[in-house]
C-alpha cells in the first residue's frame, strides 16, 4: 500500500460485505481511519476487525450501526464518529439493495417493491449525503463518493425498474450536490462498477445461464470483483482528485461502452 490516505477520516456505508467492505478495508490499509457503517452491525464489526488485523499496528477502524433508511439512525451514526474525535474528510455512500425476483418491468412492478427499493437506494443515499454535506460544510469541505450502476446509464436494467431508477437518481444527486456545494469545498462523484460478484447478486452468479449472459455483455469478458473498484475509490478519497467533481467514473469492464 502507498499510504495515500494517511490522516483521512472516512465513513463507508454498506461496509459489512461486498464492495463496501473491500473498499473500507483498502482505505484502512492506505492509512485512513475508517468507520465501517452498516445496519448489520455484527458484520461491520467483523469486517473492521479483519481490516485492523490485516493492516497491523497503528491502523484505526470502528464499526458503526447505521440504517440509512432511518434519519435518526443516520444522525446517530455521524454523532458516534464525532464522539470518537473524527472530523470526516470522505463519505462513501455505497449501501443499497437489488430485489431480485421482485423488481420487474414497470407494468409488472408491485408498489411495495418500488417503495422498498427507493427507501434504501435513493432516500437512504440522500440521508447519508445530507448529513455528510452538513459536516463537510462546517469543517471546510470533503469528498462524497456515491456508488452508481450501469443500469442508471443504459438499458442494462430493463427488468429492474426500481433499481435502475434509483441508480439514475443517485447519478443526478451527485451532480446536483457537486454544483450546489463546490464553493464550499465539497466534491461529489459517482463510481459505476459493472456486474460485480458480491452477495448482492447471488441470484445471477448462482445461475450459469444468467451469469454467462451478463458476462457476454462485458467487453473485458469477465465479471467484476470488489477489488476492481478499490483504486478509483482511493483516488477519489485522496487529494489527488481535488479537481474532480460532478463526474461519473466507470469501472465496468466496458459494459456501458456498448
Buried (B, 14 or more C-beta within 10 A) or exposed (E): EEEBBEEBBBBBBBBBBBBBBBBBBBBBBBBBBBBBBBBBBEBBBBBBBBBBEEBEEEBBBBBBBBBBBBBEBBBBBBEBBEEEEBEBBBBBBBBBBBBBEBBBEEEEBEEEBBEBBBBBBBBBBBBBBEBBBEBBBEEEBBBBBBBBBBBBBEEBBEBBBBBBBBBBBBBEBBBEBBEEBBEEBBBBBBBBBBBBBBEBBEEBBEEEEBBEEBBEBBEEEEBBBBEBBBEBBBBBBBEEBEEBBBBBBBBBBEBBEE
